[in-house]
Every structure is written in C-alpha cells, then in structure tokens.
Amino acid sequence: MLKRGANGPAEGCDRLLAAAREDDVIAILLTVCLINQPTTCRHDKIALVASITIIQCMMTAPPHIAKWSEDHPGWHVARWQCGDASRQDI
C-alpha cells in the first residue's frame, strides 16, 4: 500500500519508478484461475508497448484485463500487477 509522504509524493512510488529502467519492457502480469476449478491457477502476461512506464501500465491495465477475460471465458483473473515482462516469478 502506498502512503502519501510529508513532501507530497506517495512513499513507495520512487521504488516503483526505480524498478522500471528505460530498457525494460513492461507487461501486465496476471495470475489466473479456472472458474470451475479455482485451485488450478497459472501465470500469464499481457505485453505492452516498450515505451510505457509502470504508472502508465497501472492506469491503462483495466481495459486490457477486461479484454483478456473476454478472450479467456473459462478463466478468472485472481491477481494482476505491472512489472518487467521478463520476470519469471510472478
């Protein structure tokens, strides 16, 4: 959870921004589970354009997630986050 700091910016935002280097490709990282078997889950990614930032990813993720859900009707998005597209430890 991010808290607003005494100087204005939310504490923790600088950590997010530092993690997103210019050469990183950002993706929406999903944890999805089968609707009929909620304990059967997997990870998936929605690739975004290379120039997007973590903050832009968070702001634009909901429509991408809704589209992914429409395209995968048997699955439920249990969790999502924005991060480095090369991450293996979602």
N, C-alpha and C positions, 0 to 999 in steps of 0.2 A: 504494500500500500504506500502511495506517495503522500507526503505531508508537505504543506506549504511552509517554507522556511521563513525566517525573520526578514530576509533580504528579498523576498518575492518569489523566486523560482522554487518549484517543488523539489524537496530533497529527494534524491534518487534519480532525478532526470539526468543529472550530469553523468551518472553511471551508465544509463541507457545510451546517451549520446556518445560517450567514450567507447562503448562497445561496438558502435556502428562506424567502422572506418570507411573511408571513401571507396576502397576497393572491395568491400563486402557486398554481396548480393543479398538483399533482404527478402524473406518469404514469410507467409503466414504459416505457422507450424501448428498442425491440428492433431489432436487426439480424438479419434472417432471410435464409436462402439456400435455393434449391431443392435438394432432396435429390438429384435426378438431374442437376442442373447446378450444382455448388457455387460456381461463379464468378458465378452470377446471384443477386444479393442485392438486398434493398430494406429500407427502414425502416418500422416500424410502431409504434404506441403502444397501450398499454392504459391507458385513463383510470381514475383512482381518485377517490374522494370528495374534495371540496375541502379538508376539514379534516385530511388526512393529512400527516405530516411525512416528510422524506427517510428518516429512520431507520425509521419505521413501514413505509414503502414497501419498503425493503430486506428487512425481516423478513417481510413478507407476500407478496413477489413470487413465490416459487417455485410456489405453487398456481395463481396467475394465469397464469404462464408455461406450466405444465402444461396448463391448460385451453385456452389459446391454441393450443398444439401439437396437442391433440386435435381442435380445430376446423379446423386447417390441416394435414392429414396430409402434404401434399407439400412442406412447408417445415421447415427445421431452424433453431432459434434459435442463432445463432452468437455473439451478444453481447447483453447487456442491462445497463441501468443505470436508476436512478431520477433524474428531473430534471423541470424545468419543462415542462409539457405544451405550451407554445407554442414550444418550441425547434424550429428547422428544421435545425440542424447536428448531427444525432445521430451 
